[in-house]
Amino acid sequence: MNYPENKVMKAFEIYTVLARDGVAPKEAVHEYIADDSVRSLLDSFSYKVDAAIIRTSEALYLVPKSKLSPFHVSNEWIKKNYLRSGATNADIYLLYFAAIVLFGSFYDRYNSQEPTIQFLRLDDWVKNMNERISYLSSHDEEELIKAEKEMSYNWRAIIDKWEDMDDIKETAKRQTGNTISRMSFIDTAKRFLISQGLIQDIGNGEVALTEKAKTIIQRYFMEEGHNKGIFEFMYSFEEREE
């Protein structure tokens, strides 16, 4: 399809900002909604780099769809910037797991399309992590191994990593990444998700989802085809018991 030169330049201008910053301002949202040509071009540009354009009322976001995207955040980058020296892939798995549990806390086990709470306390985040790990541990070894192969997700490493962490001082009001504890790990997860624009610290030990996070969750995380059944596996075992 042929596009007028001014449309191509406008779309490329917005894409340049997205590629550089990962986000484009409200003016870009207006262009994306109002102009079919600009929207089509931006979607084509993002498709070529295995990414997606996520639109909220306030901004456009460029989000990688797979590891093949040049905008994908690598495990090594996360280890270097957020995890302690000597971190392994098990720490990465646990970090992603913490994010999934956080999202699930807002969305009532992924049965709702809108958040059911407005904010989450960090100590409740730790509590929810404990509950999820406990339910995962209730699976027998063979079932966990089978699930790992199907989902490419190391459930046993997640369980071991979390259970190895100290939980004696979990009630302390302030803990940082310098302490090997579950609360300090949640503090690390919080800082990482804030850096990715997915949550915001609202004070008093509480966090809230951003509009970017809500849009991504509704568009991708709720779909089993995108999440490989990970969420269903995390919660269905509990439902069977009930």
N, C-alpha and C positions, 0 to 999 in steps of 0.2 A: 504493500500500500504506500502511495506517495503522500508525503506530508508537506505543507508549506514550510519554507525555511524558518519563519519566525516561530512556528510551533516546535520545530526540532530544537531550535536554540533555547526556547523557554524550558522545554523538558530537560534538556541537557544541563541547563543552569541549575534547576532544582536537583537533578540527579547528582551533580557535582557536590552540592551541599550535603546531600544524603550520604554519599560515599565518603566524604571527609569527616562529618560529624555524627552520622547515624540518625540524624533528625533534621527536619526542615520546618520552619515556622508556620504560623497560621495562614499567612498569605499563600503558601504552597498548597495548603488544604483547599483553599478556595479555587485555585487553578486546577487542582486535581479533580474536584467535584464538577466544576463548571465547564471544563474544556475536554471533550471526548478525545481529541487528538493528543493533548498533553498527557492525559491519563493512560491512553493506549501506549504511548511511547515510554512512559515511566515504567509501566508494567512489563514492557518488552525488555527494557534495560535491566531491570531487576531479575527477570527470568534468566537472562544470559549469564548472570553471576550467581545463579542458584540462590536467590534471595527473594523476599516478598516485601511489597509496600504495605505497611500497616497504617491505617488512617484513624485518628481520633478527632475530636472537635477542635483540638488546639494545635495539632502537629501531625506531620508525616514521619514515619520511622522506616528505616531499611533494616530488615531482620533476616539473617542468614537462615536458610532452610536445611542445610546439611553441612557436613565437614568439608565438602568440596568448595563451598563458597569462600572467596578470599576475605570475607568479613566475619568468618567464623572465629570465635575466641578459642584458641588452642589450649589444650590441657597444660602445656608447658608454661604458657603465659599466666594461667590461673595459679599454678604452683609458685611461680616466681613472685607474683604480685600479692597473693592473698594467703598462701599456706606456708607453714613453717618449713625450714630447710629439711630435706630428707623426705618430703611428702611423696606419696606414691599414688598410683591410679585409684587405689581404694579410698584415699582422701577425696579425690575428684568425684567418685561415685557417691560418697556420703554428702558432699556439697550439693550435688544435683538432687539427691534424695531429700535433703533438707528443704530445697526450693519447692519440690513437689508437695511435701507435707504442708508447707506454708500455704501454697495455693489451695490445697484441699481443705485447709482450716477455714478459708474464706468462703469456699464454695460448697460446703456441706457434702463432702465426699463426691464431688463432681456430679451430683444429681440436679444441680440448679444452674441456670444460665446467668444469673446475677448473684453477686456476693450476698451472703446472708449475715455478715457482720461488717462493721466499718473499720475496725482496727483489731490488731492482735498483740497481746502482751508477749514479750520474749520468754517469760517463764512458762506461758501457755504453749508457746512454740516448742520448748523443750519437753513439756508434758506430752504434747501430741506426737513428738518424735519417739518418746518412750513407748507410747501406745502402739505406734506403727511397727517399731522394732519388735515389740512383744508379740504382735500378731504374726509377723514374718517368722519369728522363732518358733511359732506353733506349728509351722509346716514341717513335715518330715524331710530328711536330707534328700531323698530321691525327688520329691516334688520341687524343692529349691533348685536342684541341678537341672531338672527338666525345664523349669521356668527360665533359668539363666541362658540355656541354649536357645529357647524360643524368642527371648526378648533382648538378648545380648546385653544383659544387665547382671552384674555380679552381686546377687542378694546376700550371699554368705559373707562376702568381704564387708558389706555395709553393716551387717549385724555385728560382726567381730570388731570392726573399727569403733562403732558406737559403744558397745559393751565394755571395751577396753578403757574408755574415757572415765575419768574420775567424776563422780556425782556427789561427793561428800559436801562440797561447798556450793551446791546449786542455788541455795537461797541467798547468797551474797548479792548485795544490791548492785555491785559493779565488778565485772570481770572482763578482762581483755584477752587478746590472743596470746599473751605471754603465759597464760595458765592453761595447763592441759586439763580441760574440763568440758563437759557438754555445753555449759552456758557460753564458754569462751569460743567454742566452735560455732555456735549459733550467732555469736557476735561477728565472727568471720563471714559466715553466710550472709548476714545482714549487710555488711559492708560491700560484699561482692554484688548483691542484688541491687543495692542503691547505685553502685557504679554503672550498672546496666540499665538504670532507669525503670526498674520493675517495682520497687517499693520506695517509700519515703519514711524517714524517721520523724515521728510527730511528737517525740518527747515522752517523758515518764515511762520509759522502757516499752514503748508501743510503736508499731509500724503499721502503715496502710498501703494498699495497692495503688499504683499509678494507673492512669487511663491506658497507658501503653500496655501494662500487664493485663488489665481486664480484656482489652481487645485481643491480645495474643492468646490468652486462655480460652476465650470464647471461640476463636477462629481455629485454633490448633489443638490445644490441650484436651478439649472435651471429645475430640474425635479419636476413636480407637485406632483408626488407620494411621494416624499421626503418632500416637503415643505407644503403639505396639502392644496394647493391652496392659501396660504397666500399672495404670491407675486401678483398673478392675482387679488386678491381682493383689494390689495393696489393700483393697477394701472388701473384696468378695468373701474372703476367708472368714472375716469377722461376721458378715451377714449370714453365712452358712451356720456358724455357731449359734447365732441368735435365733 
